[in-house]
């Protein structure tokens, strides 16, 4: 039971930090399926427990936002590269399934006689 309460408390603090970080209480209320008043109470409880120093500064939020943007760009580039590789693999798989054009010429078409054969 204690473990469950600790997890619940961590979630409450996380939600309070999000609210203090600038996310609107109404959005958080819908996201976590609790009332806005509950979230405001969690914010008060968080501030009483940790004080104003626990809230990230504007500079810290900007740095974190930049870091997240860079990570998203790297992630999108990696996804694009992965998609291109998957496409290449699919094309190669299809090519392997098809019979070789050279083997088709040798096995299905009659051998043409060259000018040397007829002389």
Biopython code that builds the backbone (N, CA, C, O; Angstrom):
import numpy as np
from Bio.PDB.StructureBuilder import StructureBuilder

atoms = [
    (1, "UNK", "N", (0.836, -1.203, 0.000)),
    (1, "UNK", "CA", (0.000, 0.000, 0.000)),
    (1, "UNK", "C", (0.871, 1.253, 0.000)),
    (1, "UNK", "O", (0.550, 2.250, -0.648)),
    (2, "UNK", "N", (1.979, 1.184, 0.739)),
    (2, "UNK", "CA", (2.868, 2.345, 0.812)),
    (2, "UNK", "C", (3.455, 2.670, -0.561)),
    (2, "UNK", "O", (3.559, 3.838, -0.939)),
    (3, "UNK", "N", (3.834, 1.642, -1.296)),
    (3, "UNK", "CA", (4.388, 1.835, -2.640)),
    (3, "UNK", "C", (3.363, 2.533, -3.531)),
    (3, "UNK", "O", (3.709, 3.440, -4.289)),
    (4, "UNK", "N", (2.129, 2.119, -3.441)),
    (4, "UNK", "CA", (1.057, 2.721, -4.252)),
    (4, "UNK", "C", (0.879, 4.198, -3.919)),
    (4, "UNK", "O", (0.712, 5.022, -4.818)),
    (5, "UNK", "N", (0.915, 4.535, -2.631)),
    (5, "UNK", "CA", (0.781, 5.936, -2.214)),
    (5, "UNK", "C", (1.955, 6.771, -2.716)),
    (5, "UNK", "O", (1.784, 7.926, -3.107)),
    (6, "UNK", "N", (3.138, 6.182, -2.703)),
    (6, "UNK", "CA", (4.319, 6.897, -3.174)),
    (6, "UNK", "C", (4.202, 7.188, -4.670)),
    (6, "UNK", "O", (4.524, 8.291, -5.112)),
    (7, "UNK", "N", (3.750, 6.218, -5.444)),
    (7, "UNK", "CA", (3.562, 6.416, -6.882)),
    (7, "UNK", "C", (2.513, 7.489, -7.123)),
    (7, "UNK", "O", (2.701, 8.363, -7.969)),
    (8, "UNK", "N", (1.408, 7.428, -6.384)),
    (8, "UNK", "CA", (0.353, 8.419, -6.532)),
    (8, "UNK", "C", (0.880, 9.816, -6.213)),
    (8, "UNK", "O", (0.563, 10.782, -6.907)),
    (9, "UNK", "N", (1.698, 9.914, -5.142)),
    (9, "UNK", "CA", (2.270, 11.207, -4.764)),
    (9, "UNK", "C", (3.189, 11.728, -5.871)),
    (9, "UNK", "O", (3.177, 12.922, -6.170)),
    (10, "UNK", "N", (3.975, 10.855, -6.474)),
    (10, "UNK", "CA", (4.864, 11.262, -7.567)),
    (10, "UNK", "C", (4.061, 11.784, -8.761)),
    (10, "UNK", "O", (4.457, 12.758, -9.400)),
    (11, "UNK", "N", (2.946, 11.139, -9.054)),
    (11, "UNK", "CA", (2.091, 11.589, -10.158)),
    (11, "UNK", "C", (1.518, 12.966, -9.829)),
    (11, "UNK", "O", (1.470, 13.842, -10.692)),
    (12, "UNK", "N", (1.093, 13.152, -8.610)),
    (12, "UNK", "CA", (0.549, 14.445, -8.203)),
    (12, "UNK", "C", (1.594, 15.544, -8.351)),
    (12, "UNK", "O", (1.292, 16.630, -8.846)),
    (13, "UNK", "N", (2.827, 15.264, -7.921)),
    (13, "UNK", "CA", (3.897, 16.251, -8.053)),
    (13, "UNK", "C", (4.213, 16.522, -9.519)),
    (13, "UNK", "O", (4.478, 17.661, -9.902)),
    (14, "UNK", "N", (4.186, 15.491, -10.322)),
    (14, "UNK", "CA", (4.450, 15.673, -11.756)),
    (14, "UNK", "C", (3.396, 16.589, -12.371)),
    (14, "UNK", "O", (3.727, 17.497, -13.133)),
    (15, "UNK", "N", (2.151, 16.355, -12.046)),
    (15, "UNK", "CA", (1.062, 17.186, -12.570)),
    (15, "UNK", "C", (1.216, 18.619, -12.063)),
    (15, "UNK", "O", (1.013, 19.572, -12.815)),
    (16, "UNK", "N", (1.571, 18.767, -10.801)),
    (16, "UNK", "CA", (1.763, 20.111, -10.233)),
    (16, "UNK", "C", (2.909, 20.827, -10.948)),
    (16, "UNK", "O", (2.805, 22.018, -11.240)),
    (17, "UNK", "N", (3.986, 20.124, -11.227)),
    (17, "UNK", "CA", (5.112, 20.727, -11.939)),
    (17, "UNK", "C", (4.705, 21.144, -13.350)),
    (17, "UNK", "O", (5.117, 22.199, -13.832)),
    (18, "UNK", "N", (3.903, 20.324, -14.004)),
    (18, "UNK", "CA", (3.425, 20.684, -15.341)),
    (18, "UNK", "C", (2.592, 21.954, -15.277)),
    (18, "UNK", "O", (2.720, 22.835, -16.128)),
    (19, "UNK", "N", (1.735, 22.045, -14.260)),
    (19, "UNK", "CA", (0.899, 23.238, -14.109)),
    (19, "UNK", "C", (1.768, 24.461, -13.833)),
    (19, "UNK", "O", (1.547, 25.528, -14.406)),
    (20, "UNK", "N", (2.746, 24.304, -12.965)),
    (20, "UNK", "CA", (3.643, 25.414, -12.660)),
    (20, "UNK", "C", (4.544, 25.742, -13.846)),
    (20, "UNK", "O", (5.046, 26.861, -13.955)),
    (21, "UNK", "N", (4.746, 24.790, -14.715)),
    (21, "UNK", "CA", (5.556, 24.999, -15.895)),
    (21, "UNK", "C", (4.833, 25.741, -17.001)),
    (21, "UNK", "O", (5.443, 26.116, -18.003)),
    (22, "UNK", "N", (3.551, 25.953, -16.829)),
    (22, "UNK", "CA", (2.829, 26.765, -17.807)),
    (22, "UNK", "C", (1.699, 26.060, -18.533)),
    (22, "UNK", "O", (0.979, 26.692, -19.307)),
    (23, "UNK", "N", (1.526, 24.770, -18.301)),
    (23, "UNK", "CA", (0.421, 24.069, -18.953)),
    (23, "UNK", "C", (-0.870, 24.426, -18.218)),
    (23, "UNK", "O", (-0.924, 24.406, -16.988)),
    (24, "UNK", "N", (-1.886, 24.744, -18.973)),
    (24, "UNK", "CA", (-3.151, 25.182, -18.370)),
    (24, "UNK", "C", (-3.782, 24.062, -17.551)),
    (24, "UNK", "O", (-3.736, 22.888, -17.918)),
    (25, "UNK", "N", (-4.369, 24.464, -16.436)),
    (25, "UNK", "CA", (-4.985, 23.523, -15.508)),
    (25, "UNK", "C", (-6.115, 22.743, -16.191)),
    (25, "UNK", "O", (-6.278, 21.548, -15.942)),
    (26, "UNK", "N", (-6.884, 23.405, -17.038)),
    (26, "UNK", "CA", (-7.985, 22.725, -17.729)),
    (26, "UNK", "C", (-7.490, 21.602, -18.625)),
    (26, "UNK", "O", (-8.104, 20.539, -18.703)),
    (27, "UNK", "N", (-6.384, 21.846, -19.294)),
    (27, "UNK", "CA", (-5.806, 20.811, -20.168)),
    (27, "UNK", "C", (-5.315, 19.637, -19.328)),
    (27, "UNK", "O", (-5.552, 18.477, -19.664)),
    (28, "UNK", "N", (-4.625, 19.955, -18.230)),
    (28, "UNK", "CA", (-4.140, 18.892, -17.346)),
    (28, "UNK", "C", (-5.300, 18.114, -16.728)),
    (28, "UNK", "O", (-5.223, 16.897, -16.560)),
    (29, "UNK", "N", (-6.366, 18.825, -16.395)),
    (29, "UNK", "CA", (-7.528, 18.156, -15.800)),
    (29, "UNK", "C", (-8.114, 17.127, -16.764)),
    (29, "UNK", "O", (-8.469, 16.019, -16.363)),
    (30, "UNK", "N", (-8.213, 17.503, -18.033)),
    (30, "UNK", "CA", (-8.723, 16.547, -19.028)),
    (30, "UNK", "C", (-7.744, 15.402, -19.241)),
    (30, "UNK", "O", (-8.147, 14.245, -19.357)),
    (31, "UNK", "N", (-6.461, 15.726, -19.291)),
    (31, "UNK", "CA", (-5.436, 14.714, -19.545)),
    (31, "UNK", "C", (-5.410, 13.657, -18.440)),
    (31, "UNK", "O", (-5.330, 12.461, -18.719)),
    (32, "UNK", "N", (-5.477, 14.104, -17.190)),
    (32, "UNK", "CA", (-5.373, 13.180, -16.060)),
    (32, "UNK", "C", (-6.727, 12.785, -15.476)),
    (32, "UNK", "O", (-6.803, 12.032, -14.506)),
    (33, "UNK", "N", (-7.780, 13.299, -16.077)),
    (33, "UNK", "CA", (-9.149, 12.953, -15.683)),
    (33, "UNK", "C", (-9.424, 13.254, -14.210)),
    (33, "UNK", "O", (-9.955, 12.421, -13.476)),
    (34, "UNK", "N", (-9.049, 14.471, -13.798)),
    (34, "UNK", "CA", (-9.371, 14.972, -12.461)),
    (34, "UNK", "C", (-9.913, 16.384, -12.623)),
    (34, "UNK", "O", (-9.815, 16.977, -13.698)),
    (35, "UNK", "N", (-10.479, 16.912, -11.562)),
    (35, "UNK", "CA", (-11.041, 18.260, -11.661)),
    (35, "UNK", "C", (-9.923, 19.308, -11.591)),
    (35, "UNK", "O", (-8.875, 19.068, -10.992)),
    (36, "UNK", "N", (-10.158, 20.463, -12.206)),
    (36, "UNK", "CA", (-9.166, 21.546, -12.117)),
    (36, "UNK", "C", (-8.871, 21.948, -10.667)),
    (36, "UNK", "O", (-7.741, 22.300, -10.331)),
    (37, "UNK", "N", (-9.890, 21.890, -9.823)),
    (37, "UNK", "CA", (-9.695, 22.250, -8.420)),
    (37, "UNK", "C", (-8.704, 21.292, -7.748)),
    (37, "UNK", "O", (-7.876, 21.707, -6.937)),
    (38, "UNK", "N", (-8.800, 20.025, -8.094)),
    (38, "UNK", "CA", (-7.868, 19.033, -7.541)),
    (38, "UNK", "C", (-6.436, 19.377, -7.943)),
    (38, "UNK", "O", (-5.522, 19.310, -7.121)),
    (39, "UNK", "N", (-6.250, 19.739, -9.189)),
    (39, "UNK", "CA", (-4.909, 20.085, -9.653)),
    (39, "UNK", "C", (-4.394, 21.331, -8.935)),
    (39, "UNK", "O", (-3.221, 21.399, -8.567)),
    (40, "UNK", "N", (-5.263, 22.305, -8.740)),
    (40, "UNK", "CA", (-4.841, 23.509, -8.004)),
    (40, "UNK", "C", (-4.427, 23.150, -6.580)),
    (40, "UNK", "O", (-3.474, 23.720, -6.048)),
    (41, "UNK", "N", (-5.140, 22.205, -5.959)),
    (41, "UNK", "CA", (-4.756, 21.745, -4.619)),
    (41, "UNK", "C", (-3.393, 21.054, -4.650)),
    (41, "UNK", "O", (-2.576, 21.252, -3.750)),
    (42, "UNK", "N", (-3.147, 20.247, -5.680)),
    (42, "UNK", "CA", (-1.856, 19.572, -5.820)),
    (42, "UNK", "C", (-0.734, 20.588, -5.990)),
    (42, "UNK", "O", (0.363, 20.405, -5.461)),
    (43, "UNK", "N", (-1.011, 21.662, -6.732)),
    (43, "UNK", "CA", (-0.008, 22.707, -6.933)),
    (43, "UNK", "C", (0.317, 23.369, -5.592)),
    (43, "UNK", "O", (1.488, 23.585, -5.279)),
    (44, "UNK", "N", (-0.706, 23.690, -4.801)),
    (44, "UNK", "CA", (-0.475, 24.300, -3.483)),
    (44, "UNK", "C", (0.346, 23.362, -2.603)),
    (44, "UNK", "O", (1.285, 23.791, -1.932)),
    (45, "UNK", "N", (-0.009, 22.096, -2.612)),
    (45, "UNK", "CA", (0.702, 21.101, -1.810)),
    (45, "UNK", "C", (2.167, 20.997, -2.259)),
    (45, "UNK", "O", (3.073, 20.897, -1.431)),
    (46, "UNK", "N", (2.379, 21.023, -3.546)),
    (46, "UNK", "CA", (3.739, 20.944, -4.094)),
    (46, "UNK", "C", (4.552, 22.165, -3.667)),
    (46, "UNK", "O", (5.701, 22.035, -3.243)),
    (47, "UNK", "N", (3.956, 23.343, -3.780)),
    (47, "UNK", "CA", (4.654, 24.576, -3.409)),
    (47, "UNK", "C", (4.975, 24.595, -1.917)),
    (47, "UNK", "O", (6.037, 25.071, -1.513)),
    (48, "UNK", "N", (4.055, 24.077, -1.097)),
    (48, "UNK", "CA", (4.314, 24.024, 0.342)),
    (48, "UNK", "C", (5.444, 23.047, 0.651)),
    (48, "UNK", "O", (6.251, 23.290, 1.548)),
    (49, "UNK", "N", (5.500, 21.955, -0.085)),
    (49, "UNK", "CA", (6.515, 20.932, 0.178)),
    (49, "UNK", "C", (7.892, 21.339, -0.330)),
    (49, "UNK", "O", (8.898, 21.048, 0.318)),
    (50, "UNK", "N", (7.952, 22.005, -1.478)),
    (50, "UNK", "CA", (9.236, 22.267, -2.111)),
    (50, "UNK", "C", (9.587, 23.743, -2.259)),
    (50, "UNK", "O", (10.737, 24.075, -2.546)),
    (51, "UNK", "N", (8.642, 24.609, -2.072)),
    (51, "UNK", "CA", (8.901, 26.033, -2.191)),
    (51, "UNK", "C", (8.995, 26.482, -3.644)),
    (51, "UNK", "O", (8.774, 25.701, -4.570)),
    (52, "UNK", "N", (9.323, 27.738, -3.818)),
    (52, "UNK", "CA", (9.381, 28.316, -5.159)),
    (52, "UNK", "C", (10.619, 27.874, -5.935)),
    (52, "UNK", "O", (10.649, 27.979, -7.161)),
    (53, "UNK", "N", (11.637, 27.383, -5.236)),
    (53, "UNK", "CA", (12.858, 26.954, -5.916)),
    (53, "UNK", "C", (12.644, 25.709, -6.763)),
    (53, "UNK", "O", (13.428, 25.442, -7.673)),
    (54, "UNK", "N", (11.612, 24.957, -6.484)),
    (54, "UNK", "CA", (11.355, 23.725, -7.228)),
    (54, "UNK", "C", (10.775, 23.995, -8.608)),
    (54, "UNK", "O", (10.781, 23.118, -9.473)),
    (55, "UNK", "N", (10.281, 25.192, -8.811)),
    (55, "UNK", "CA", (9.688, 25.543, -10.100)),
    (55, "UNK", "C", (10.815, 25.988, -11.029)),
    (55, "UNK", "O", (11.611, 26.852, -10.662)),
    (56, "UNK", "N", (10.893, 25.402, -12.241)),
    (56, "UNK", "CA", (11.973, 25.790, -13.143)),
    (56, "UNK", "C", (11.847, 27.251, -13.585)),
    (56, "UNK", "O", (10.747, 27.775, -13.755)),
    (57, "UNK", "N", (12.997, 27.886, -13.762)),
    (57, "UNK", "CA", (13.005, 29.274, -14.221)),
    (57, "UNK", "C", (12.660, 29.317, -15.706)),
    (57, "UNK", "O", (12.618, 28.285, -16.375)),
    (58, "UNK", "N", (12.414, 30.521, -16.210)),
    (58, "UNK", "CA", (12.120, 30.697, -17.635)),
    (58, "UNK", "C", (13.292, 30.195, -18.476)),
    (58, "UNK", "O", (13.088, 29.516, -19.482)),
    (59, "UNK", "N", (14.507, 30.523, -18.071)),
    (59, "UNK", "CA", (15.689, 30.080, -18.814)),
    (59, "UNK", "C", (15.791, 28.555, -18.846)),
    (59, "UNK", "O", (16.122, 27.965, -19.874)),
    (60, "UNK", "N", (15.505, 27.935, -17.716)),
    (60, "UNK", "CA", (15.530, 26.464, -17.670)),
    (60, "UNK", "C", (14.464, 25.873, -18.583)),
    (60, "UNK", "O", (14.708, 24.877, -19.265)),
    (61, "UNK", "N", (13.301, 26.475, -18.597)),
    (61, "UNK", "CA", (12.230, 25.984, -19.481)),
    (61, "UNK", "C", (12.605, 26.158, -20.944)),
    (61, "UNK", "O", (12.338, 25.281, -21.765)),
    (62, "UNK", "N", (13.230, 27.303, -21.277)),
    (62, "UNK", "CA", (13.652, 27.556, -22.664)),
    (62, "UNK", "C", (14.716, 26.534, -23.074)),
    (62, "UNK", "O", (14.651, 25.968, -24.166)),
    (63, "UNK", "N", (15.693, 26.303, -22.196)),
    (63, "UNK", "CA", (16.737, 25.317, -22.491)),
    (63, "UNK", "C", (16.132, 23.930, -22.695)),
    (63, "UNK", "O", (16.511, 23.205, -23.614)),
    (64, "UNK", "N", (15.208, 23.581, -21.846)),
    (64, "UNK", "CA", (14.554, 22.275, -21.959)),
    (64, "UNK", "C", (13.747, 22.185, -23.254)),
    (64, "UNK", "O", (13.723, 21.141, -23.906)),
    (65, "UNK", "N", (13.098, 23.265, -23.616)),
    (65, "UNK", "CA", (12.333, 23.295, -24.861)),
    (65, "UNK", "C", (13.256, 23.128, -26.069)),
    (65, "UNK", "O", (12.933, 22.392, -27.001)),
    (66, "UNK", "N", (14.396, 23.808, -26.053)),
    (66, "UNK", "CA", (15.371, 23.665, -27.141)),
    (66, "UNK", "C", (15.883, 22.234, -27.223)),
    (66, "UNK", "O", (16.002, 21.661, -28.306)),
    (67, "UNK", "N", (16.182, 21.673, -26.071)),
    (67, "UNK", "CA", (16.682, 20.294, -26.030)),
    (67, "UNK", "C", (15.651, 19.327, -26.597)),
    (67, "UNK", "O", (15.988, 18.428, -27.367)),
    (68, "UNK", "N", (14.397, 19.516, -26.212)),
    (68, "UNK", "CA", (13.330, 18.654, -26.720)),
    (68, "UNK", "C", (13.141, 18.818, -28.223)),
    (68, "UNK", "O", (12.897, 17.842, -28.933)),
    (69, "UNK", "N", (13.253, 20.058, -28.709)),
    (69, "UNK", "CA", (13.132, 20.312, -30.149)),
    (69, "UNK", "C", (14.240, 19.600, -30.912)),
    (69, "UNK", "O", (13.996, 18.988, -31.952)),
    (70, "UNK", "N", (15.459, 19.684, -30.389)),
    (70, "UNK", "CA", (16.579, 18.996, -31.032)),
    (70, "UNK", "C", (16.368, 17.489, -31.038)),
    (70, "UNK", "O", (16.635, 16.823, -32.038)),
    (71, "UNK", "N", (15.890, 16.956, -29.928)),
    (71, "UNK", "CA", (15.623, 15.519, -29.862)),
    (71, "UNK", "C", (14.538, 15.101, -30.852)),
    (71, "UNK", "O", (14.646, 14.054, -31.491)),
    (72, "UNK", "N", (13.504, 15.912, -30.977)),
    (72, "UNK", "CA", (12.438, 15.605, -31.928)),
    (72, "UNK", "C", (12.964, 15.620, -33.358)),
    (72, "UNK", "O", (12.589, 14.772, -34.168)),
    (73, "UNK", "N", (13.833, 16.584, -33.672)),
    (73, "UNK", "CA", (14.412, 16.647, -35.013)),
    (73, "UNK", "C", (15.268, 15.415, -35.293)),
    (73, "UNK", "O", (15.186, 14.834, -36.375)),
    (74, "UNK", "N", (16.093, 15.014, -34.320)),
    (74, "UNK", "CA", (16.910, 13.813, -34.480)),
    (74, "UNK", "C", (16.021, 12.582, -34.657)),
    (74, "UNK", "O", (16.292, 11.721, -35.494)),
    (75, "UNK", "N", (14.981, 12.514, -33.875)),
    (75, "UNK", "CA", (14.050, 11.391, -33.957)),
    (75, "UNK", "C", (13.388, 11.332, -35.331)),
    (75, "UNK", "O", (13.288, 10.261, -35.929)),
    (76, "UNK", "N", (12.938, 12.480, -35.831)),
    (76, "UNK", "CA", (12.293, 12.516, -37.145)),
    (76, "UNK", "C", (13.266, 12.142, -38.257)),
    (76, "UNK", "O", (12.895, 11.446, -39.201)),
    (77, "UNK", "N", (14.520, 12.607, -38.145)),
    (77, "UNK", "CA", (15.523, 12.219, -39.147)),
    (77, "UNK", "C", (15.775, 10.710, -39.101)),
    (77, "UNK", "O", (15.898, 10.059, -40.138)),
    (78, "UNK", "N", (15.849, 10.172, -37.900)),
    (78, "UNK", "CA", (16.075, 8.729, -37.752)),
    (78, "UNK", "C", (14.897, 7.949, -38.318)),
    (78, "UNK", "O", (15.089, 6.921, -38.968)),
    (79, "UNK", "N", (13.686, 8.424, -38.077)),
    (79, "UNK", "CA", (12.501, 7.754, -38.628)),
    (79, "UNK", "C", (12.511, 7.793, -40.147)),
    (79, "UNK", "O", (12.179, 6.806, -40.803)),
    (80, "UNK", "N", (12.890, 8.931, -40.702)),
    (80, "UNK", "CA", (12.939, 9.061, -42.153)),
    (80, "UNK", "C", (13.980, 8.105, -42.731)),
    (80, "UNK", "O", (13.717, 7.423, -43.721)),
    (81, "UNK", "N", (15.161, 8.056, -42.113)),
    (81, "UNK", "CA", (16.215, 7.151, -42.577)),
    (81, "UNK", "C", (15.766, 5.701, -42.455)),
    (81, "UNK", "O", (16.019, 4.892, -43.347)),
    (82, "UNK", "N", (15.104, 5.377, -41.360)),
    (82, "UNK", "CA", (14.594, 4.022, -41.169)),
    (82, "UNK", "C", (13.556, 3.690, -42.234)),
    (82, "UNK", "O", (13.549, 2.583, -42.773)),
    (83, "UNK", "N", (12.689, 4.636, -42.535)),
    (83, "UNK", "CA", (11.679, 4.419, -43.575)),
    (83, "UNK", "C", (12.313, 4.191, -44.926)),
    (83, "UNK", "O", (11.864, 3.337, -45.691)),
    (84, "UNK", "N", (13.355, 4.949, -45.227)),
    (84, "UNK", "CA", (14.057, 4.778, -46.501)),
    (84, "UNK", "C", (14.721, 3.413, -46.555)),
    (84, "UNK", "O", (14.684, 2.750, -47.591)),
    (85, "UNK", "N", (15.326, 2.984, -45.455)),
    (85, "UNK", "CA", (15.968, 1.663, -45.406)),
    (85, "UNK", "C", (14.938, 0.558, -45.558)),
    (85, "UNK", "O", (15.181, -0.429, -46.253)),
    (86, "UNK", "N", (13.790, 0.715, -44.912)),
    (86, "UNK", "CA", (12.725, -0.281, -45.042)),
    (86, "UNK", "C", (12.250, -0.381, -46.487)),
    (86, "UNK", "O", (11.997, -1.478, -46.983)),
    (87, "UNK", "N", (12.128, 0.762, -47.165)),
    (87, "UNK", "CA", (11.729, 0.780, -48.565)),
    (87, "UNK", "C", (12.769, 0.067, -49.425)),
    (87, "UNK", "O", (12.424, -0.730, -50.297)),
    (88, "UNK", "N", (14.040, 0.360, -49.173)),
    (88, "UNK", "CA", (15.106, -0.309, -49.920)),
    (88, "UNK", "C", (15.058, -1.816, -49.706)),
    (88, "UNK", "O", (15.195, -2.587, -50.655)),
    (89, "UNK", "N", (14.863, -2.233, -48.463)),
    (89, "UNK", "CA", (14.782, -3.662, -48.164)),
    (89, "UNK", "C", (13.601, -4.314, -48.871)),
    (89, "UNK", "O", (13.718, -5.424, -49.390)),
    (90, "UNK", "N", (12.484, -3.634, -48.890)),
    (90, "UNK", "CA", (11.294, -4.184, -49.551)),
    (90, "UNK", "C", (11.541, -4.343, -51.051)),
    (90, "UNK", "O", (11.157, -5.352, -51.643)),
    (91, "UNK", "N", (12.180, -3.351, -51.660)),
    (91, "UNK", "CA", (12.496, -3.438, -53.095)),
    (91, "UNK", "C", (13.441, -4.607, -53.345)),
    (91, "UNK", "O", (13.251, -5.378, -54.286)),
    (92, "UNK", "N", (14.462, -4.735, -52.497)),
    (92, "UNK", "CA", (15.404, -5.843, -52.658)),
    (92, "UNK", "C", (14.721, -7.195, -52.468)),
    (92, "UNK", "O", (15.019, -8.147, -53.190)),
    (93, "UNK", "N", (13.812, -7.284, -51.507)),
    (93, "UNK", "CA", (13.068, -8.547, -51.300)),
    (93, "UNK", "C", (12.254, -8.903, -52.535)),
    (93, "UNK", "O", (12.203, -10.064, -52.942)),
    (94, "UNK", "N", (11.622, -7.904, -53.122)),
    (94, "UNK", "CA", (10.832, -8.143, -54.335)),
    (94, "UNK", "C", (11.729, -8.568, -55.490)),
    (94, "UNK", "O", (11.364, -9.448, -56.270)),
    (95, "UNK", "N", (12.890, -7.955, -55.602)),
    (95, "UNK", "CA", (13.813, -8.317, -56.672)),
    (95, "UNK", "C", (14.332, -9.739, -56.503)),
    (95, "UNK", "O", (14.505, -10.454, -57.490)),
    (96, "UNK", "N", (14.580, -10.154, -55.274)),
    (96, "UNK", "CA", (15.058, -11.509, -55.022)),
    (96, "UNK", "C", (13.988, -12.538, -55.399)),
    (96, "UNK", "O", (14.319, -13.631, -55.857)),
    (97, "UNK", "N", (12.738, -12.206, -55.216)),
    (97, "UNK", "CA", (11.635, -13.123, -55.547)),
    (97, "UNK", "C", (11.511, -13.341, -57.048)),
    (97, "UNK", "O", (11.111, -14.420, -57.485)),
    (98, "UNK", "N", (11.849, -12.333, -57.837)),
    (98, "UNK", "CA", (11.685, -12.419, -59.285)),
    (98, "UNK", "C", (12.827, -13.228, -59.893)),
    (98, "UNK", "O", (13.961, -13.174, -59.417)),
    (99, "UNK", "N", (12.518, -13.972, -60.942)),
    (99, "UNK", "CA", (13.597, -14.690, -61.611)),
    (99, "UNK", "C", (14.523, -13.710, -62.310)),
    (99, "UNK", "O", (14.106, -12.628, -62.722)),
    (100, "UNK", "N", (15.758, -14.094, -62.437)),
    (100, "UNK", "CA", (16.757, -13.242, -63.069)),
    (100, "UNK", "C", (16.467, -13.095, -64.547)),
    (100, "UNK", "O", (16.176, -14.093, -65.207)),
    (101, "UNK", "N", (16.532, -11.890, -65.096)),
    (101, "UNK", "CA", (16.310, -11.713, -66.538)),
    (101, "UNK", "C", (17.323, -12.507, -67.363)),
    (101, "UNK", "O", (16.976, -13.006, -68.433)),
    (102, "UNK", "N", (18.544, -12.633, -66.901)),
    (102, "UNK", "CA", (19.561, -13.384, -67.638)),
    (102, "UNK", "C", (19.209, -14.861, -67.692)),
    (102, "UNK", "O", (19.400, -15.507, -68.723)),
    (103, "UNK", "N", (18.700, -15.398, -66.601)),
    (103, "UNK", "CA", (18.343, -16.822, -66.601)),
    (103, "UNK", "C", (17.119, -17.063, -67.475)),
    (103, "UNK", "O", (16.971, -18.141, -68.051)),
    (104, "UNK", "N", (16.255, -16.087, -67.578)),
    (104, "UNK", "CA", (15.070, -16.236, -68.435)),
    (104, "UNK", "C", (15.490, -16.261, -69.897)),
    (104, "UNK", "O", (14.922, -17.027, -70.676)),
    (105, "UNK", "N", (16.435, -15.475, -70.286)),
    (105, "UNK", "CA", (16.885, -15.427, -71.682)),
    (105, "UNK", "C", (17.541, -16.746, -72.046)),
    (105, "UNK", "O", (17.287, -17.283, -73.124)),
    (106, "UNK", "N", (18.370, -17.270, -71.178)),
    (106, "UNK", "CA", (19.086, -18.507, -71.459)),
    (106, "UNK", "C", (18.162, -19.712, -71.479)),
    (106, "UNK", "O", (18.391, -20.641, -72.253)),
    (107, "UNK", "N", (17.134, -19.725, -70.659)),
    (107, "UNK", "CA", (16.313, -20.920, -70.548)),
    (107, "UNK", "C", (15.083, -20.899, -71.445)),
    (107, "UNK", "O", (14.606, -21.968, -71.826)),
    (108, "UNK", "N", (14.555, -19.754, -71.795)),
    (108, "UNK", "CA", (13.295, -19.724, -72.531)),
    (108, "UNK", "C", (13.437, -19.382, -73.994)),
    (108, "UNK", "O", (12.606, -19.811, -74.795)),
    (109, "UNK", "N", (14.437, -18.637, -74.376)),
    (109, "UNK", "CA", (14.536, -18.256, -75.779)),
    (109, "UNK", "C", (15.485, -19.205, -76.499)),
    (109, "UNK", "O", (16.508, -19.614, -75.949)),
    (110, "UNK", "N", (15.134, -19.553, -77.746)),
    (110, "UNK", "CA", (16.036, -20.428, -78.500)),
    (110, "UNK", "C", (17.334, -19.695, -78.768)),
    (110, "UNK", "O", (17.371, -18.472, -78.910)),
    (111, "UNK", "N", (18.373, -20.464, -78.830)),
    (111, "UNK", "CA", (19.685, -19.868, -79.065)),
    (111, "UNK", "C", (19.763, -19.368, -80.489)),
    (111, "UNK", "O", (19.478, -20.080, -81.452)),
    (112, "UNK", "N", (20.156, -18.129, -80.579)),
    (112, "UNK", "CA", (20.288, -17.565, -81.917)),
    (112, "UNK", "C", (21.616, -18.047, -82.513)),
    (112, "UNK", "O", (22.651, -18.096, -81.848)),
    (113, "UNK", "N", (21.536, -18.375, -83.715)),
    (113, "UNK", "CA", (22.766, -18.817, -84.366)),
    (113, "UNK", "C", (23.553, -17.608, -84.804)),
    (113, "UNK", "O", (22.999, -16.641, -85.326)),
    (114, "UNK", "N", (24.813, -17.670, -84.591)),
    (114, "UNK", "CA", (25.665, -16.572, -85.000)),
    (114, "UNK", "C", (26.121, -16.786, -86.420)),
    (114, "UNK", "O", (25.922, -17.869, -86.970)),
    (115, "UNK", "N", (26.712, -15.815, -87.014)),
    (115, "UNK", "CA", (27.166, -15.922, -88.397)),
    (115, "UNK", "C", (28.233, -16.989, -88.522)),
    (115, "UNK", "O", (28.384, -17.567, -89.599)),
    (116, "UNK", "N", (28.969, -17.273, -87.485)),
    (116, "UNK", "CA", (30.005, -18.307, -87.534)),
    (116, "UNK", "C", (29.385, -19.700, -87.600)),
    (116, "UNK", "O", (29.923, -20.597, -88.250)),
    (117, "UNK", "N", (28.217, -19.881, -86.905)),
    (117, "UNK", "CA", (27.587, -21.196, -86.879)),
    (117, "UNK", "C", (27.063, -21.577, -88.248)),
    (117, "UNK", "O", (27.047, -22.757, -88.596)),
    (118, "UNK", "N", (26.646, -20.629, -89.008)),
    (118, "UNK", "CA", (26.031, -20.919, -90.307)),
    (118, "UNK", "C", (27.068, -21.106, -91.391)),
    (118, "UNK", "O", (26.725, -21.634, -92.449)),
    (119, "UNK", "N", (28.262, -20.726, -91.207)),
    (119, "UNK", "CA", (29.263, -20.870, -92.259)),
    (119, "UNK", "C", (29.894, -22.196, -92.267)),
    (119, "UNK", "O", (30.760, -22.463, -93.101)),
]
sb = StructureBuilder()
sb.init_structure("model")
sb.init_model(0)
sb.init_chain("A")
sb.init_seg("    ")
for serial, (resi, resn, name, xyz) in enumerate(atoms, 1):
    if name == "N":
        sb.init_residue(resn, " ", resi, " ")
    sb.init_atom(name, np.array(xyz, "f"), 0.0, 1.0, " ", f" {name:<3s}", serial, name[0])
structure = sb.get_structure()
